[in-house]
């Protein structure tokens, strides 16, 4: 099982100021869960479906990563 990584309160506060807030539709998976999941995949080099379930659905991790990259986040 992979080591689960979570952001500290201070780390998330610094990052959260840069995240887009122009979302609409159904409630989103918490960014606090998604960001460490994206970091895990990028650092480990694993496939998106192999990300630990603790970070949320892998499709959410992938979609959020792609959308944020397109926006320059």
Helices and strands as residue ranges (DSSP letters): H 9-16, H 31-44, G 48-50, G 53-55, H 58-71
